[in-house]
Amino acid sequence: MSELIKHECGIATLRLLKPLSYYKEKYGTAFYGINKMYLMMEKQHNRGQDGAGIASVKLDVEPGNRYISRVRSNEAQPIQDIFAQINHRINAEIEANPELQDNVELQKKNLPYIGEVFLGHVRYGTYGKNSLESVHPFLRQNNWMHRNLIVAGNFNMTNVNELFQKLIDIGQHPKEKADTITVMEKIGHFLDSEVRKLYKKLKSEGFNKKEASPHIIEQLKIHKILRKSSKDWDGGYVLAGMLGHGDSFVMRDPNGIRPAYYYKDDEVVVVASERPVIQTAFNAKYEDVHELDPGHAIITKKDGSVSFKKILEPKERKACSFERIYFSRGSDAEIYTERKNLGRLLMPEVLDAIDFDTMNSVFSYIPNTAETSFYGMVEAAQDELNRQKNQAILKEKENLTDERLSEILNLRLRTEKIAVKDAKLRTFITEDSSRDDLVAHVYDVTYGVVKPTDNLVVIDDSIVRGTTLKKSILKMLDRLNPKKIIIVSSAPQIRYPDCYGIDMAKLEDFVAFQAAVSLLKERGIYDEVVESIYKKCQNQPVFASETEENYVKAMYEPFSYEEISDRIALLLSEESINAEVKVIYQTVEKLHEACPKNLGDWYFTGDYPTLGGNKVVNKAFMNFYEGKNDRAY
């Protein structure tokens, strides 16, 4: 994606199933858990660079000793910062107390983060808040060990106002309206309630409070707590948590919008947001890392037993397709294949755009994350070139000389590295004209590989706002003096906000929406269409759970897909651009063909998997109409 979109958070959970002495003996260190957490979080830094945090729980700690440790950071390199803090604390303790060096029992008792249960998180701040208080994991403290709750997640709730009101209705006084706090307090409420019920039962059986505690830990039903807590949630989420005594869980939303993968052997239980993270950190085979089913939770009890529980009834699977297009690392075997297919499936439209003239066309990609789709596109282009070679040979077979045959067979597809981003260049001038000139030079361009008779075909992951294309990339490509510039997006047109974790909140930011506005005005029906949509949005139900229609779809209904694409090309082409510019978008149908397991496409189609999504998009339109620079969620 040539323009920055802040997006997904990432989670990593780890439960050690053996005593720490086992890892010391086998791997040479009792720090095995914290080392693996560092590796898993570092391998997910692509998912969040605004903040990072980690918490750990020690099992079977005597009263008076700390059993929960947590550190969070919002520094420029937050993952490195939190582990630097951890290392500093551990090393300082060992330096002051040398007897800790090789004594696992003393290390567990005295050193922070040397425990058995871990929860890590990397984040992007969806709401633009990046204070330390906004960084996960969150901690709900209590003197009863089993009522301590630590929570982190990759999620966004669409109905925070309703959830907040429900907390007030049950007598709570939440300190914030943020969805993380709201969700944690809801779980905490039912955790407290369940503990009270168990204690009441145990008390009737003759147990005092001290005697009851271990039985509460044993009998606590995490799935019942999650079931009661989550029944009103509307959003996309993977929520992870730990209790102070050592139970842990990860729960996934009923539509499977946000990703979660798990791995278990006789040493560890692991959950992460991406499969290759687990494969790399634990040298696990692809087939041994599994996807957590939508609506389900993986629950690990203090005794190490693992169960999978259905928390909410699974709905139509709508796993986020942007994970496959861009967000997740492409080292996943399935994702790599899917991204190649995204490029390959675009080739018929590209060939039409270049009049099948592969000889006079140069193929490239911007940015580096589009490289895999580029490979798929080039393979399809090579197939076309081979077809042209065969056709030429068959056409000339009666008079074909060895020299002519060699000439035909030696034809090669022209692929080049056209642009390299200059990471050192900073646009420090704020005055518009000067700034735009600097922005236009953010990329270095490769001269001498494109002729004036050439088509220049460049693939991108997606075109969201189009700002970078307009201000920088198209101007840069035009300096190469091609006949035609064809920008290819491996994702379809982004027409609607995301409200489940990706930071795409405002309709007017999307170049596809701008194109629809431009076309409506050109046809003289802008006021009619916009007024009609706004009135419907005004009359929508108050609660997200009752909003059954996305009224904003009417903005696009008068136009074909190609008309929107062509208008986008016009909007992005300034007068200074000499080359003809064409924009080709992936179709939704071909996206589903390339990524058949991840059919979440609401940002392209407006078909939101939850009713709260409709509420958000309609609210975003009202903000646009009223000129409010506010988020819709």
N, C-alpha and C positions, 0 to 999 in steps of 0.2 A: 504494500500500500504506500504509494508515493507521498501521501499526506498522513500526518500523525493522527491516529484515533486512539484515545486512551480506552482501554477495554478490560479484558478479563482479569479476575483475580485467580490465584492458584492456591490449592491447599495440599498439605502433605501430613499424613498421620502415620505413626509407627508405634506398634506395641511389641515389645520384646517378650517372648514366651518362655525364655530360660532365665535362670539367675544370672546376675552380672558376672559372677565368677566363671560361668560357661564361656562368655564372650572374651573374657580376659585370657582364658586358657586357649581357646581356639583361634582368636584373632589378635591376641597380644595386647588388648586394651579393654578396659571397662567403659571407655568412651565410645564404644561401637555405635550406640544409638545416636548420640549427638553428631558423630561423624557422618552417619547416613542421612540424618536430617539436613545437614549442610549440603550434601551432594544433591538431595532431592529438591531443595529450595533453589539452589544455584541453577539446576537444570530447568527450573520453571521461571527464571527471572524474566523471560520473554512475556510472562503473563502479568507482570506488575513491577514497576520500578519506583512507585511513589512511597512505598513503605513496606516493611517486613516485620514479622514478629514470630516468636516461638515460645511455647510453654511446655513444661514437663511436670510429670507427677511421679513421685516415688511411692512404691508399695510398702505397706506394713511398717510404717515409721512410728517410732515411739512418741507419745505426747511430749510436747515441748520442743520438738525438732521440726524444722521447715520441710514440708513435703511438696509444695508447689513453687515452681520458679517460672518467672516470665520476663522477657525482655522484648522491647519494641523499638523501632527506629524509623524516622522519616528523613534520614540523611540522604545525600546524593546517591550513595551506594549502600542501601539499607541492609541487604543481606550480609555483605562483608562487615558492616558496622556491628550488627547484633552478634555475629560470631566472634568478632574481635573483642567485644565486651565479655562474652562468655569465656573466651580463652584467657583474657586478662584476669578475670576473677579466679578461675581455676588455677592458673599458674601462680598467682599471688598467694593463694591458700597453701599450695604445695611447697612454695618457697619458704613460707612462714612455718610450715609443719611438715618437715621432710618425711615423717613416718607415714604420710599419706601416699607416698610415691608408688608403692606396689601393693598396698593393702586395700583390696576391693571393698571390704566391709566398712573400713574407715572412710574411704572415698565416697561411698553412697551416703554415709551419715553426715559428712562434713562438706562435701563439694556440691555446689548448685548444678542442676541439669544432669546429674548422674543418676538417672531414674530409669523407669521401664516404659512409661507412656509419654508420647510426644505429639504435639500439634503445632504445625508451622503454617505460615500464611505469607503470601506476597500479594500486593494490591496495587490497583490503580484507583484513585479517588473519583468515583463516578459523580459525586456531587461537587467536585472541585475543592473539597476540604482535605487538607493534608496535615492537620495538626496531629501531634502524637496521640491524642485522645481518640482519634478516628482510626488508628491502626489496630488491626486484629493481632492476636486473640483478645477477646474481652473476658473479663473475670468478674464473676458474681460470688462474693466471699461470704463465708459463714463459719462459725466455730464448730458446727457439726461437719465432720469430714465429708459425709456423703451429700451434703447440701451445697458444697462448693461446685460451681459450674464454670467451665471455661469453654468459650464458643468462638469459632471462626468460620468463614464461609465464602463461597463464590456465588453471590446472589444479589437480586434486587427485587423487592416486593412492590407491587403496583398499588396496594391498598393500605399503605402505612397509616393513613388517617383513621381508617376503620379499625385497624389492629390497635392503634393507640387508644381509641375510644373504648374498646373492649377491655383493655387493661384498667382504665379508669372505672369502668362499670363493675369490675370485680374487686375494686377497692384499692388498687395500686396508685402510686404517684410517680410515674416514670420521669426520670431526669432529662430525657431527650426524646425526640420523635423519630430519630434515625431508625431505619429498619433493623439494623443489627441489635440495637438496644431493645427495641420492641420485641423482636423474636426471642432474644435471650431471656427477657423478663417473663414472657409467656411460658417458655420451657421451665424457668425457675419457679413460677407459680405452681405448675403441676408437679414439679419435683418436690416442692415443699409439701404439697397436698398429699402426694403418695407416701412420703416419709411419715407424715402425721398419721395416716391411716394404718401403716404398718406398725408404728409404735403403739397405737391404740390397741391393735390386735395382740401384739406381743405383751403389752402390759396386762391385758386380760388373762394371758397365759402365765402370769407370774414373773415376768422379766422386768428388772429395773432398767433405767436409761442406759447405763454402762453395758449391761448384759445384752440389751436389745440391739446395740449398734452393729455388731457383726452379722446378726440375723437380718437386719434391715438391708445391709449391703448385699447379702446373699439373695434376698427375696425381691429386691427392687426390680421392677419390670420397666426397662428403658423404653421398649416399644409402646407400652401403654401411655407413658408420659409424652412421647413424640406424637402419638396418634391424637391425643387430646389437644396438644399444643398447636398442631399444624392444620387442623381442620378448616381454619378460615384463611390460610395463607394463599395469596394469589401472586405468582411470580415464577421466576426461574431460579432454582437454587440447588446447591450442594452445601449442606450444613454439617459441620463437624464439631464434636464436643467431647469433653472429658469431665468426669466427676472426680472430686478430690480423693476418693478412695481407690480409683483406678479403672472404673468402667469407662468405656469410650464408644463412640458411635459416629457414623457418617450416613446422612440421609440425602436422597435425591428426589427432586420434584417429580410429580406424576407424569409429566410430558417428557421427562428426560432432557430438558432444555440445556442444562449445564452438565458438563461431563464429569465422570468419576470412574476410576479404575482401581481394582484391588488385586492383591497377591497375598497368598498365605502358604507358608511351609511350617516345619516344626520349630523354627526359630523366631519367625516374625509374622505379624499381620500388618499389611501396608495398604494405604489408600492415597492416591494422588490424582491430580486433574488430567494427567496425560500418561498414556501407556509407556512410551519410551523412557520416561523418567524412572519408572519402576524397573524396566528391563535393564537400564544402565546401572542403576544404583545397586541392584541385587543380582545382576547377571542372570536374569530370569528369561525364560523362553517366551516368545510371543504368545503361544497358546496357553501359557500358565498365568497370564495376566488377563483378568476378566473385567467386563464392564458391569458396574452396579446397575441393577434393573431400576427403571423409573418407579417412583412411589415406594421404594424399598429402602431399608437401612441395614447396614452391616454393623452388628453390635458385638463388642468384645467385653466380656465380663472380667471382673478382677481375677477370677480363677483361670483366665486364659481361654475359656470356652468361647467359640464364635458362632453366631447365628445370623441368619438373614430373615428379616421380618417385613411383611407388607404393611406399611404404615398408612398409605393412602391408595385408593384404587387407581391403578395405572390408566392413563388416558391415551389418546392417539399420540404415538411417539413423534415429537417435534424437536429432535436434537438440533442444536444450533449449527447451521451450515457454514457460518463464518468460521467456526472452528476448523473446518476442513479447508476452506479457501485461504485462510490467512493466520488465525490466532495461534493454533497449535503448532508445535515444531513439526517440520516436514519429515523428520526421521522416522515417524511411525509408518510402518509398511503399508497400511491401508491408505493413509493420508497421502503418501507419496504417489501412489497409483492414482488416487482420485484427482490430485492436482495435475498430473500429466493428462488425464482424461479431460479435464476442464479446458486445457489448451488445445488438445486434439479436436474436441467437438466444435471449437470455434472456426476451424479451418475452412469449412465450406463458405462461410460468409466472407472470410478474408480473401479467398480465391476469387470470389465475385468482385470484391473491391479492387483487386489488382488485375482484373481481366485475365486471370490465370497466367500472368506474366511472371513466373518465378525467376526467370533469367535476370530480369531487371528489378528485382526486389531484394531489399536487405532486411533481415529479421533480427530483432533485439528485444530487450526487456528492461523495465525500470519499475520498481527497485529490485534489489537482490532477492527479496522474498518471492518475486514472480518467476524466478529462474526455473522452478520445476514445471510450471505451466508452459513456460517457453519451450522446454524440451518436448513436451507433448505436441505443441503446435508445430515445431520444426519436424518432428517425425512424420506428422500428417502432411506437411509441405514436401518432405522428401518422397513420400508415397506418390504425390502428385507429379513431382519431377520425374520419378521413375516411369510413371504412366506416359508422360510426354516423350521420354527417351524411347520407350517401346513403340509409341506411335510413329515417331520419326524414323525408326529403323524399319518398321513395316512399310511405311510410305515410300522409302527410298531403297527397298531391298533389291530391286532389279538393277540399280546402278550404284550400289553401295561399295565404296572403296574402303580399304583398310584405314586410310587416313581419315575419311569421313566418319567411319565407325568409332575410331579412337576419339575423335572430336565430340561425338554425341555422348559416349560413355564417360568422358572426363568432365562433363558438366557437373557442377557442384552447387548446392544450395549456399547462398551467401548469408552467413550469420556473423554478427559482429557485436563486440562489447561497445555500445555507443556512448553510454553515459556512466560516469562515476561521481558519486556525491562527495563534495569537498566538505568533510566534517569540520574543518578548521574555520570555514567562513562563517562569520556572524553578522547578521543584519542589524548593526548597532544604531543606524540612523533612522529616526522616526518620521521624518518628513517624507510624504507619500512618494513623490516622483523619484527621489534618491533611493528610497528603500526598495521600490519596485525594481530599479535597475540592479541593485545588489542581489535581490531574490532571484532574478533571472540568471544569475551566475553561480547559484549554489551548486550546480552540477558542472563538472568538467566534461567536455565533449571530445569524441575521437574524430579528428579531421582526416580527410583523404580516403575514406572508405565508401562514401556515398557520392554518386554521380547525379548531375542535374536531370538525367532521364530515369532515375530510380524512384521506386516506391519505397518508403521507409515504414516498416511495420513494427510497432513497439507494443508489447503486452504488459499490462499492469494487473495486480491482484483485483483491484476494485477502484472505481471512481466515485468518491462520496461527495465532496464539496466541489472538486474540480479546481480549487484555488491554486494548488501547486502546478497543475497542468497549465493553467492560464498564465500565471505569473512567471513560471520558470521553464517547465519542460518543453512546451511547444515552441517557445522562443529559442530555446537552446537547439532543438531539433531543426528548426527552420534555418539556423545558421549553417547547417550542412548543405543547404540548397537542394533538397530533394524535390521531385515533381509532385509527390503526394505524401502526406503523413497520415498513417492509419493507426489510431490508438485503439487497442483491443483490451477490453476488461474481462477477466476470467470470471467475474461475478456479474449477476444481472444488475439492472438499474436499482439503486437504493432510493426508495420512494417514501418510506415511512420510518418513524423513530423506532429505536429499540428501547425496551423498558425492562430488560431482564439481565442487565449487567454491562452492556456495551455502552460507551458514552456517545450515543447518537440521539440527541434529545429534541432538536429543533427542526421543524419542517423546512423553514426558509434556508437552512444551511445546505440542504441537498440540491445539487445541480439539476437533478431530475425534476424536483418540485419547481425550481426556478424555470425550467423549460416548459412545464405545464402552464405556469402563470403567463409566460411569454406568449404561448400559443393561444391561450384563452383570450388574452388581450387583443391579439392579432385578429381573431375571429369575431371580436366584439361581444363575447358572451361571458367575459370575466365577472362583471358585477352580478349577473344573474346566477351563475354557478356558485360563486363565493358566498353570496347572501343566503342562498338556499342551504348550503352546508353549515354556515354559522348558526342559523336558526335551529337546525336539527341538533347541533352540538349543545346549544343553550338549553334545549329541552330534554337532554339525556338524563337518565336516572342519577341520583346523588351518589349511589354506591357503585364502586367498580364491579362488584359481583353481579350487577343487574344490567350492565351496559353490553348489549348484544350485537351492536352494529358499528362498523367503522364507516363513518359518513364521508371521510376524506377520499375514499376511492373515487368519488364523483369527479374529483379534479382531473383524473387521467382518462376517464371513460370516453371522452370525445376523440381520443387520438390513438393511433396505432403505435406499437412498440418502436417501429422504425422512425416515426415522426418525432417521438421524444428524443431518440438517439441523434437524429439529424439536427434538432434544435439545440441539443447540448453541444454538438460540434460547432454550431454557429455562435453560441454564447461564449465558448472557450477561445474562439479565434479572434484575436484582436486585429485591427487594420494593418498592423506592422507585419503580420504573418503573410509570407508570399506563397507558400505551398497550399495546395488544396488540403483541407483537413476533414477526415471522416472518423467517426467514433462508432465502434462495434461493441455491443454488450452481449454477454452470455444470455441465453434465454433461460427462464425458470425451468422449462421442460428438460433442457440439456443439463442444467445444474443437478436436477434430480437423477438423471441418468448417470452422471459422473459420481454422485455422492448418494447412493440409494438408501443408506442407513440414517442419514442426517437430513431430514426433510423439513426442518425448521426454516421457514422462508418469509416470515412476517414483514421483515424490512424491505423485501422485494414485492410481495403480493398484498400486504395489508391483512393477511389472514392470521390473526393473533391466536395463539393456542389457549390463552386464558381471557376471560371477559375483561379483566383489568387492563389488558393491552388495548382493547377498544376504547376504554375510558381515557387512557393516556394519549392515544393518537388524536382523539377528538379534543382533548384539552390542549394539545400542542397546536391544533388548528385555531382554537379560540385565542391562544397567545399570539399567533401570527396575525390574525385578523385585528386584534386589539393593539398590536404593536408592542406587546410586552416581551421583554428579553428574559423570560423566565423559563425554567424547566417545567416539563409537564408531569414530572414524577419526583 
